[in-house]
Amino acid sequence: MEINPTRVTIVLNCGDQVTGEINIMSFKRFSDFIETHGAKHLKLFNITKDINTSDLIADFFLIPKINVRYYQSFDETRDT
C-alpha cells in the first residue's frame, strides 16, 4: 500500500473540529480520496486540538464518513 499522508481539518456534524493526517494512498487530492474511496470510515492520525498547535490529543480517530460536515486539506491549498 502506498503511503501519501495529507494534513486535514475535519468538522463533524456535531460541530466538533479535528485536525490530523490521513493517508490518501495513490490519490492526489483529499477530495478525490473522500469522494471515491469505498471505505465508510476515515482513519485520522496524529490528532491535535488546534490547527496551530502540536499538542497531540490522540494517536488516531476512526470517523464515519457520514459524520463529516466539511473539511479542509492543507496540501490542496498549497497547489493553487
Buried (B, 14 or more C-beta within 10 A) or exposed (E): EEEBEBBBBBBBEEEEEBBBBBBBEEBEBBEEBBEEBEEEEBEBBBBBBEEEEEEEBEEEBEBEEEBBEEBBBBBBEEEE
